Structures are given as structure tokens and as C-alpha cells.
């Protein structure tokens, strides 16, 4: 199965590291022109772009806080200005736990920040991109949720789990509303993946305990999430709608 995206324009939020950067690189390998969005990690985003360019691909980095409507508008317009008024594929990847806190210590500020980054951003960026896709009569949107949406996450991750659960439901709602416009919406839900996310938020001891529970006996690789995202954006997934693929090495099975 040879998945190609020659000439397609792909916008990936939160693409400077981890799953986002791996997805950007894989799309570029398959012929797409990629927008690497980042909020703060300018150097890391530029490194992703440099990697893509060295491999013969096309990419640009655009800074924007995707939890803010004005910055989302600027991000989308900048993409359209560079890539001839097209956006074919949107990967809503931006997200973070921000910090672990037990339920009784979650502040209103932390709750709101987590919801804005992980859930509100999907509404904002998708709403800004969908008119472009409707005009084209074609679009693919892939939302990144988490295993935490299904199992509640680890200790101190209630706010993050709730936001990612919202992503699951919002993916289905978007998919239903947009189905007849030529736009499909699906998602992926990573399990324990070797990324800076877990380097920051998960202790070595806890990660080892997770590995003992994963039937495949290891953490996933960022590229293994990217492969499923590319599949959902491809013609091979044209009849898949509102689904979220669980990618967790068997840690959670349905």
C-alpha cells in the first residue's frame, strides 16, 4: 500500500516535537507540503523544517497559540498565503497535560488552560479551516485524543483525560456534520508513546510499570502514531468516518 500526498497541503498543530514532528516528517516523505505549527519551541520547529527540506520535501514553520482565536486566524491565513489558498489536511495535534494535579487540587485556571489547549484548539482551528475545505470540496481532519480519554489517565490527569474525552465526542459530531461536504473527520488515541510528553510528565518508575502492562512489552514510537494518521488522511480511509483508532500496543482493547 503506497500512500502518497503529492501536492497536498497539510497543517499540523503542535508539530515541533513528538507525535506532531514525526507526523510532519512522514507526510513530507509522502510528497505533502507541510506547515509545522508551534507555540514556543521555535528552534525545534525549525529543526523539523530543516529535516524535511534536507530530505527533499517542502515545509514551513508558523508560530501561533492555537487556543487563541486571533492567532488561529493568522495561522490559517499565513498558510493560505504561502500555499496558494489550499489546506487539504488538518491534524489537530496540539495538546498537553500541562501539569499533574490530583482532582482536589485542580485550579480553575489549570482546568481552563487544559481545556483550551486540548479541546478548544480543535474547535478553533477546524472552524477556521473548514470553509477552505468546503470550497475545495475536499478535506481530511484528524484529531489526536489519548488513551486517557478512555481509562481516565494516570494519577493527577483528570483535567487532561476530560479534555481528551471531549475530543473523542467532538470528532464524531464534526464527522456527522461535515460528511456530505467532502470532508472526513477521524482521530487517533495514542497510548504510552516515547515522546517528550512522557519525559516531562511521567516518572521512570511509572513508565516501567506501564511497559509491564502493555502486551507488546514496550512503549510506542511517535512514527507509529504518524502512520495511522497518514492512513486516515489517505484514499484508503475514504469510507471511515468519526472513528478514533486506539494505538496503544494492546494496553487497552475493546
For each residue, the residues with C-beta under 8 A, 3 or more apart:
1: 236
2:
3: 30 230 231 234 236
4: 30 31
5: 8 10 27 30 31 32 88 89 230 233 234
6: 30 31 32
7: 31 32 33
8: 5 27 31 32 33 88 89
9: 32 33 35 79 83 86 87 88 89
10: 5 24 27 32 33 34 35 88 89 90 91 233
11: 35 37 75 76 79 87 89 90 91 125 129
12: 15 20 23 24 27 34 35 36 37 90 91 93
13: 20 37 66 91 92 93 94 121 125
14: 20 37 38 39 66 93 94 95
15: 12 20 21 23 24 34 35 36 37 38 45 48 91 93
16: 20 21 36 38 41 42 44 45 48 61
17: 20 21 41 44 195 196
18: 21 22 193 195 196 197 222
19: 22 23 93 144 190 193 195 222 225 226
20: 12 13 14 15 16 17 23 24 36 91 93 94
21: 15 16 17 18 24 25 36 44 48 222
22: 18 19 25 26 221 222 223 225 226
23: 12 15 19 20 26 27 91 93 222 225 226 229 230
24: 10 12 15 20 21 27 28 34 36 48 52 59
25: 21 22 28 29 48 51 52 55 226
26: 22 23 29 30 223 226 227 229 230
27: 5 8 10 12 23 24 30 32 34 89 226 230 233
28: 24 25 31 32 33 34 52 55 57 58 59
29: 25 26 55 57
30: 3 4 5 6 26 27 230
31: 4 5 6 7 8 28 57
32: 5 6 7 8 9 10 27 28 57 89
33: 7 8 9 10 28 57 58 59 83
34: 10 12 15 24 27 28 52 57 58 59 60
35: 9 10 11 12 15 59 60 61 62 75 79 82 83
36: 12 15 16 20 21 24 45 48 49 59 60 61 62
37: 11 12 13 14 15 45 61 62 63 64 66 75 94
38: 14 15 16 41 42 44 45 61 62 63
39: 14 63 64 65 66 94
40:
41: 16 17 38 44 45
42: 16 38 45 46 61 63
43: 46 47
44: 16 17 21 38 41 47 48
45: 15 16 36 37 38 41 42 48 49 61 63
46: 42 43 49 50 61
47: 43 44 50 51
48: 15 16 21 24 25 36 44 45 51 52 59 61
49: 36 45 46 52 53 59 60 61
50: 46 47 53 54
51: 25 47 48 54 55
52: 24 25 28 34 48 49 55 57 58 59
53: 49 50 56 57 58 59
54: 50 51
55: 25 28 29 51 52
56: 53
57: 28 29 31 32 33 34 52 53
58: 28 33 34 52 53
59: 24 28 33 34 35 36 48 49 52 53
60: 34 35 36 49 82
61: 16 35 36 37 38 42 45 46 48 49
62: 35 36 37 38 75 78 79
63: 37 38 39 42 45
64: 37 39 68 71 72 74 75
65: 39 68 71
66: 13 14 37 39 71 72 75 94 117 121 124 125
67: 113 116 117 120 121 124
68: 64 65 71 72 124
69: 72 73 124
70: 73 74
71: 64 65 66 68 74 75
72: 64 66 68 69 75 76 121 124 125 128
73: 69 70 76 77 128
74: 64 70 71 77 78
75: 11 35 37 62 64 66 71 72 78 79 125 128
76: 11 72 73 79 80 87 125 128 129 132
77: 73 74 80 81
78: 62 74 75 81 82
79: 9 11 35 62 75 76 82 83 87
80: 76 77 83 84 85 86 87 132
81: 77 78
82: 35 60 78 79
83: 9 33 35 79 80 86 87
84: 80
85: 80 132
86: 9 80 83 132 136
87: 9 11 76 79 80 83 90 129 132 133 139
88: 5 8 9 10 133 136 138 139 140
89: 5 8 9 10 11 27 32 139 140 141 142 233
90: 10 11 12 87 125 126 129 133 139 140 141 142
91: 10 11 12 13 15 20 23 141 142 144 229 233
92: 13 121 122 125 126 141 142 143 144 167
93: 12 13 14 15 19 20 23 144
94: 13 14 20 37 39 66 117 118 121
95: 14 117 118 121 144 146 163 164
96: 114 117 118 160 197
97: 100 114 157 160 197 201
98: 110 113 114 117 159 160
99: 110 201
100: 97 154 155 156 157 201
101: 105 106 107 110 156 159
102: 105 106 155 156 158
103: 106 158
104:
105: 101 102
106: 101 102 103 110 111 158 159
107: 101 110 111
108: 111 112
109: 112 113
110: 98 99 101 106 107 113 114 159
111: 106 107 108 114 115 159
112: 108 109 115 116
113: 67 98 109 110 116 117
114: 96 97 98 110 111 117 118 159 160 163
115: 111 112 118 119 120 159 162 163 166
116: 67 112 113 119 120 121
117: 66 67 94 95 96 98 113 114 120 121 163
118: 94 95 96 114 115 121 122 160 163 164 166 167
119: 115 116 122 123 163 164 166 167 170
120: 67 115 116 117 123 124
121: 13 66 67 72 92 94 95 116 117 118 124 125
122: 92 118 119 125 126 143 167 170
123: 119 120 126 127 170
124: 66 67 68 69 72 120 121 127 128
125: 11 13 66 72 75 76 90 92 121 122 128 129
126: 90 92 122 123 129 130 141 174
127: 123 124 130
128: 72 73 75 76 124 125 131
129: 11 76 87 90 125 126 132 133 139 141
130: 126 127 133 134 139 178 181 183
131: 128 134 135
132: 76 80 85 86 87 129 135 136 139
133: 87 88 90 129 130 136 138 139 141 181 182 183
134: 130 131 137 139 181 182 183
135: 131 132
136: 86 88 132 133 139 182
137: 134 181 182
138: 88 133 182 183
139: 87 88 89 90 129 130 132 133 134 136 178 181 182 183 184
140: 88 89 90 183 184 232 233
141: 89 90 91 92 126 129 133 174 178 183 184 185 186
142: 89 90 91 92 185 186 187 188 229 232 233
143: 92 122 167 170 171 174 185 186 187 188 244
144: 19 91 92 93 95 167 187 188 189 190 225 229
145: 149 164 165 167 168 171 187 188 189 244
146: 95 149 153 160 161 164 167 189 190
147: 150 151 153 189 190 191 192 246 248 251 252
148: 151 152 153 154 157 160 161 164
149: 145 146 161 164 165 167 168 189
150: 147 165 168 189 246 252
151: 147 148 161 252
152: 148 157 158 161
153: 146 147 148 157 158 160 161 164
154: 100 148 157 202 206
155: 100 102
156: 100 101 102
157: 97 100 148 152 153 154 160 161
158: 102 103 106 152 153 161 162
159: 98 101 106 110 111 114 115 162 163
160: 96 97 98 114 118 146 148 153 157 163 164
161: 146 148 149 151 152 153 157 158 164 165
162: 115 158 159 165 166
163: 95 114 115 117 118 119 159 160 166 167
164: 95 118 119 145 146 148 149 153 160 161 167 168 189
165: 145 149 150 161 162 168 169
166: 115 118 119 162 163 169 170
167: 92 118 119 122 143 144 145 146 149 163 164 170 171 187
168: 145 149 150 164 165 171 172 187 189 244
169: 165 166 172 173
170: 119 122 123 143 166 167 173 174
171: 143 145 167 168 174 175 185 186 187 242 244
172: 168 169 175 176 242
173: 169 170 176 177
174: 126 141 143 170 171 177 178 185 242
175: 171 172 178 179 184 185 186 241 242
176: 172 173 179 242
177: 173 174
178: 130 139 141 174 175 181 183 184 185
179: 175 176 183 184 241
180:
181: 130 133 134 137 139 178
182: 133 134 136 137 138 139
183: 130 133 134 138 139 140 141 178 179
184: 139 140 141 175 178 179 237 238 240 241
185: 141 142 143 171 174 175 178 241 242
186: 141 142 143 171 175 232 237 240 241 242 243 244 245
187: 142 143 144 145 167 168 171 232 243 244 245
188: 142 143 144 145 225 228 229 232 244 245 247
189: 144 145 146 147 149 150 164 168 244 245 246 247 248
190: 19 144 146 147 193 220 225 247 248
191: 147 214 220 246 247 248 249 251 252
192: 147 198 202 207 210 211 214 219 220 248 249 251
193: 18 19 190 197 198 219 220 221 222 224 225
194: 198 219 220 221 222
195: 17 18 19 198 199 222
196: 17 18 199 200
197: 18 96 97 193 200 201 202
198: 192 193 194 195 201 202 207 219
199: 195 196 202
200: 196 197
201: 97 99 100 197 198
202: 154 192 197 198 199 206 207 210
203: 206 207
204: 207 208
205: 208 209
206: 154 202 203 209 210
207: 192 198 202 203 204 210 211 219
208: 204 205 211 212
209: 205 206 212 213
210: 192 202 206 207 213 214 219 251
211: 192 207 208 214 217 218 219
212: 208 209
213: 209 210 251
214: 191 192 210 211 217 218 219 248 249 250 251
215: 249 250 251
216: 249 250
217: 211 214 249
218: 211 214 249
219: 192 193 194 198 207 210 211 214 249
220: 190 191 192 193 194 224 225 247 248 249
221: 22 193 194 224 225
222: 18 19 21 22 23 193 194 195 225 226
223: 22 26 226 227
224: 193 220 221 227 228 247
225: 19 22 23 144 188 190 193 220 221 222 228 229 247
226: 19 22 23 25 26 27 222 223 229 230
227: 26 223 224 230 231
228: 188 224 225 231 232 245 247
229: 23 26 91 142 144 188 225 226 232 233
230: 3 5 23 26 27 30 226 227 233 234
231: 3 227 228 234 236 237
232: 140 142 186 187 188 228 229 237 240 245
233: 5 10 27 89 91 140 142 229 230 237
234: 3 5 230 231 237
235: 238
236: 1 3 231
237: 184 186 231 232 233 234 240
238: 184 235
239:
240: 184 186 232 237 243
241: 175 179 184 185 186
242: 171 172 174 175 176 185 186
243: 186 187 240
244: 143 145 168 171 186 187 188 189
245: 186 187 188 189 228 232
246: 147 150 189 191 252 253 254
247: 188 189 190 191 220 224 225 228
248: 147 189 190 191 192 214 220 251 252
249: 191 192 214 215 216 217 218 219 220
250: 214 215 216 253
251: 147 191 192 210 213 214 215 248
252: 147 150 151 191 246 248
253: 246 250
254: 246
